[in-house]
């Protein structure tokens, strides 16, 4: 079974500062990894995904994440925080459990990290 | 393309009632999955459907059920509602052929009184 741990339920940064949200995963097989963002009263928006191609993944809104197999990590970063980045961020993992191509398996989410950006 | 749509967006029910939530996936997507989001338990997987067949099921009691229609639209039903069923229910769709990417709808917020 797979699992995800997000270190830090709350992260606070100043506008213009580096954003670093930490995610560690556990999986017995090569995983697919994702970061989602959720704004208040909205659904989840896909920020970026790792699917065994390049280990450094670039996403929307200037975010990127690096897959490090040796550390089982998939930390999310953004060089310069903007006020509009304030939201809750979720790291998620799935593994393909269906050779017939009818499922990529369930998404298992971390507990989420609330990002606050101060002016 | 239009995104994932979920109806209704908000719902208030009382204990013991049942509720049906609807999800229309992105056009061309044949996989639909459902998740429950609560402050205490976070995001938890309910079930996944592909071509009208349930492919995966999470650890929820039998009161939670779902189905998918031939046009890929999906419904989930919760019978005999309990206070703890109050949550945001999220639906996600995927084309599978395009990769393991799920696109989420805005959710249905259910309040059980």
Interface residues (C-beta under 8 A of the other chain):
Chain A: X32 X34 X36 X42 X43 X44 X45 X46 X49 X51 X90 X92 X94 X96 X97 X98 X101 X102 X103 X104 X105 X106 X107 X108 X109 X110 X111 X112
Chain B: X4 X31 X33 X35 X42 X43 X45 X48 X50 X51 X53 X55 X56 X58 X90 X92 X94 X96 X97 X99 X100 X101 X102 X103 X104 X105 X106 X107
